[in-house]
Amino acid sequence: MILNVLAWIFLIPTIGGSVYAVLCMLAAIRFRALPARKPENSFESWPPVTVLKPVHGLEKSQRENLRSTCLQDYPQYQVVFSVQDAEDPAIPLLKEIQQEFRTECVTVAIEDCRAGTNGKINNMVGGLKHARHEILVISDSDVFLKPDYLKTIVAPLADPDVGCTCTFYKAAGSDTWFEKIELLTLNADFIANVLFAHVTGASRFCLGASAALHRSTLEKIGGFEGLSDYLVEDYEMGRRIWKLGKKVKIIPYFVDTIVDLKRPSQWWNHQVYWDQNTRAARPYAFFATALIRSVPFALLYAAARMGDPLGLGVMAGALLLRLVSAALILGLGLRDREGLRSLGLLIFRDISALVTWLLAFTKRTTVWRGTSFILTRDGRLVAREAGSS
């Protein structure tokens, strides 16, 4: 009797996840089928732009990523590489790039700012002190940019109703098995969900790894300082911009974020961190994602039925549908051949994701750049020492 009840319980997310996988697949196909639209408003001449690039330590493919920011097809722009520690090992590289592209174009900002507990925001607070222009572009240090990136992300800001613009991003450059799982987490799960939300209008979001806004808009929402204690600072930034009555414009354009993990434990901590991000931003929606995790619950369903033909048939169908839908999302939606080559790891990734989902509810601490913080119910970060006292 107990096994029968459990089987019915496990069947619900198995079916729900399978249906959602199909919907995400259709959304990805629809996304690629949509015609490219030019902004309704446009600048008479391209305004000068400052690109804020927060840097922390040495990373894989760092020279190529940072140089790509300096190779934009754009008339006038400044790149600010910001670090917080004068001993940061990335500084010699930043100086080399500054020398290559001239100090008029590249600024290396070394500022030990502590506006709050979010390290990325603290870094950008220091970088903003050196920004010369009204339009600001935020680009993470691990992102590789194509030459048309600045024109693409800046153009919609000509519309006075647009408060912020964002581009999509996808993981690339994975080498080890755990980096490949990280890539699948981003491309076959997170970005698949984002594409579904974008195509259907199911939810609002803001992607802080690649965003642009006016400095005046940033000041109206409290500046970077007002975001400095939030784990999901980009979601909070978007929420405040929507509250102003402005739009967050999502541009159908992808940049690559390079996966750089040194060991499996770093991958695991990042998986938990991702789920804590989602829970902090949208707790009820995150709880509901239990209903769309088809793979682990299909396995549990087969186990509850003691491996009978029905249980094994449902399990095989759910696993096959997950792999096929993910392949179409990666291949057609993201044009991600690297993800397709790693598709065999997706089942293991989905099983481990159920564990990290559970941990996101039980763990009050999160790890960022090797430092532990306590996560409050409203999504703020508190230094562990302060929270323990």
N, C-alpha and C positions, 0 to 999 in steps of 0.2 A: 504493500500500500504506500509506504513512504517513497519507495523508488518511483512508483507511478506518479505521485504528486510532484516529485523533483523533476521527472521527465517532462511533465507539462510546463513546469516553471522554466526549465532550460529551453524549451521549444520556442517560447515567446521571443527572447532576444535572437535566437537562431533565425527565425522567420523575419523579425524586424530588421536585423542586420543585413540579411540577404536582399530584402526590398530596398533598403537604403543604399546598398552597394550599386544596385541597378540605377537608382535615381542619381547617384553621384556620377556614374558612368555617362548617363544621358546628359547631365549638366555639363560635363567636360566636353562631350561632343558638340553640344549646343554652343558652348563658349567659343570653340574654334570655328563654328559655322557663322557666328555673328560677324557682320561686316565691320571693318575698322572705321571708326568715326573720328573726324577731326573736331577739336574743341569748337563750340559755337562762337566763343569770343577768342580773339587772338591779340597778341601784342603787336603794335605798329613796328616796334623794334625790340629785340631781345633785351630784357633788363639784366643788369649785372647780378650775379648769384654768388653766395658763399656756400660751399659744401663743407659740412661738419663731419669729420671722420674720426670718431673716438678710437684710440688704439690702446691696447693693454698687452704688452709682451710680444713675443715672436710667434707667428702662426704659419701654417702651411701656405705656400703660394703667396706669401704676403707682398713681396715686391711686385708681382704681376697685378695683384688686386689693387694695391695703392697707386701704382703707376697708371692703371686704367682710369682712375679718377682724374688724372692730369692730362689725359689724351682725348678730351671731349671736343666734339664739333660744336663749339659754342663760342660766341665772340668775346665775352668778358666774364671771367669767373675766378674766384679765389678758393683754394682748397686749404682747410685748416685741419692739420693732424694734431690731435690733442692727446696728451698723456698726463697722468697725475704724479708720477714718480720721476724725479730727476735721474734715477738710476735705471729707468726702464730699458731693458735690452733692445727695444725696437728703435730707440732714439738715433743711433748711428745710421740705420737704414733711412729713417725719416729725413735726416740731414742730407744724405746722399741724393734722395729724390728732390729735396728742396734746391740743392745745388744744380741738379740737372734741369729743373724747370723754372729756376729763378725765384728769388724771394718775393717778387711782385705777385707771383701766381700761387706760391706755396708758403704757408705759414706753419711753423712747428710751435705749438703752444704747450708749455710745461707749467701746469697750474695745479697745485694741491688744494682742490676745492672739496668741501664737505657740506653740501647743501642738505643731504639726507643720506639714506642708506643704499639707494640704488647707484651702483658704481658707474654704469653707463651715463646716467643723467649727471652725476658729479663731474664726469669727464667732459660732457658737453657744456656744462656751466663754465668751465675753464676755457673751452674752445670759443664759446660765444663772446668772450671778452675781446677776442682778436678778430671777430667777424666784421667785415667792412660794409656789407650790403644788406638791403632790406629783405630780399628773398633768401630763405635758408633751405638747404637740402640736407637731410639727415641720411647718411649712408654708413652702414656697419662696416667695420674693418675687414671682415671676411667676405665681402661682396665684390664680385668682378663686374665692371660696368662696360657696356658697349659704347662706342663713340656718340650714338644718338640719344643716350640716356638723358642728359640734361634738358635737351629740347623737349623730349617726350614728357618728362615729369613736371616741367615748369609751365608748359603751354596752357593747361587748364586753369592756372592761377590768374589768367587774364579775366576770368569770370568773377565778378565781385561776390557772387553767392558761394563760391568755392573757398572754404577755409583751409583745406588741406588736400594734397594729392598723395596717392600711394601707388606703387607698382607691386605686382606679385613677385615672389621669389621662389626659387627651387634649389634644393641641395645638389651639389656636384662634387666631384673630386674625391670620392671615397676609395680607400685602398684596403683596409682590413675588414674582417667580417662584421665587427661592431660598428665601423663607420658606414658600412653598407646598410645595416639595420637602422642607423640614424637617418640615412638618406631616405629609406622607405617610410620611416615615421613621418618625415616632413612631406615627402612628395606623394605617397600613396594614401596618407591619412589626413594630415593637417591641411595641406593645400587642396586635397580633394574636397574636404569639408568647406574650405573657403570658396572654392569655385561653385559649389552647390549654393552657398549663401549668396554669392554674387549674382548668379544667374537667376535664382528664384526670388531674391530680395528677402530671404527668410530672416536675416539678421544684419545688423550694422557691425562694421569692424574697421580697424585702422591698423596698417602694417608698418610698424616703426623701423624695420630694417631698411626701408627705402621710402622716404616720405619728403614732402616739400610744403612749406607754408611761409606766409609773410611774418616778419619779425613782429609786426603790430598785432597779428593774431595770437602769436605766442605770448605776448605781453598781456593780452586780454584774458587769457586762460590761466594766468598766474606764473608765466614763465616756466623755465625748466625747474626752478626751485619748487614750484607747486606740484611737480610730478615726482620729486626726488625720493619719496618714501613708498612709492608703489612698485610692486613686483611687475605688474603688467602696465608699464608706463604708457605704451602706445594705445592700449584700449582706453585708459583714463584720458589721454590727450584727445582721442576721438570723441569720447563722451562729452568733454567740455566744449569742444568745437561745435558739436551738434546742439549743445545747450545754448550756444550763442546764436543759433538760427542759421548757421553755415552748413555747407555740405562737405562731406569727405568723398572726394572723387577717386574711385578705383580705376586705374588705367590697365587695360588688357595688354600688359607688357611684362616680360619676365627678366629678372636678373638672376645670376647664379650666386649662391652663398656656398663657400667652400667648406666641406666637412673636415674638421681637424680634431680628432680625439686620440689621445696618447695611449689609453689603456681601457679595458672593459669596464672598470669601475667608474670611469669618467662618463662612458656611455650610459651606464645605469643611472647615475645621479642626474644626468641630463634628461633621461626619460621621465623620471619622477618630477624634475623641474618643469618639464613641458606640461604635465598633467596638473601640477600645482598652479601654473600660469592660467590654464583654462578654468580651473575651479575658482581661482581668485577673480577672474574677469566675469564669468557667468556661472555661478554655482549651481543653479537649478538645471540649466542646460547640460552642465557637465554630469550631474547625477543621472540625467535622462539618457546619456550616452551608453549606459549599461544595457539599454534596450536594443542597441544596434551593434553589439559585439558578437557577430555570428560565429566566428571560428572557435573561440574557447568554449562557448556554450553548446555548439554543435558536438564538440568532443565530450562535454559533460552529459549531453543528451544520450549519446551512444553508450556511454558508460552506465548511465542510469537504466538503460534498457538492456544492460548486460550483453551488449554487442550483438543483438539480434539483427535480422536483415533490415528491418525498418530503421533501427537506430543507425546502422552503418550506412544505409542508403541516404538518410537525411544528412549525416555527417559528410559523406562524399559529395553530395550535391552542394552543400553550403561551402565547403572548401573549394570546389571547382568554380563556383560562381564568384567567390571572393578573388581567386587568382585571375579569372578571365576579366572581371570588371576592373581590377587594379591594372592589368596589362593594357586595357583600352584607355584608362585614365592616364597612365604614364606615357603610352605611345602616341595617342591622338591628342589628349588634352595638354600634356606638358612637353611632348616630343622628347622624352627622357629615355634614351637608349641605355644609359648607365643603370637606371632603375630597373629596366626590363631584364638586364643581365643578372640582377640581384634578386629577382622575383622569388626564387626558391626559398629565401629567408623570410618571406612575408608571414608564413604560418607561425614560425617561432616568434616573430615580432608581435603578432596579434595576441599570442598566448601570454607573452611577457607583459604586454600592455595592460592586460586585465589586472596583473599584480601591481603595476605602478599606479593604475587607477585606484585600487584599494588603498595603496600607501598615501596617495594624495589626500585621502580623507582622514588618515590617522596621523600622518607626520605634520607637526607644527613647525618644523624647521625646513629650510631650503638652503641649498648651496649655490653660491654664485662666485665664480672666479676663485674657488677654493676657500671662501669664507662662508660661515654658517650664519643664517638669520632666522628669526622667528617670524612666521607669517600670521598676521592677524585676520580676523574674519572679514574685514572690509578690504582686504587685498594689500595692506601696507606691510612694509618690511621693518622689523625692529632688530637692532643689533642684539645678538644673542646674549652678550654680557649684560646689556641694559635690561633685556627682558627677563633675565634670570635673577636680577637683584631685587 
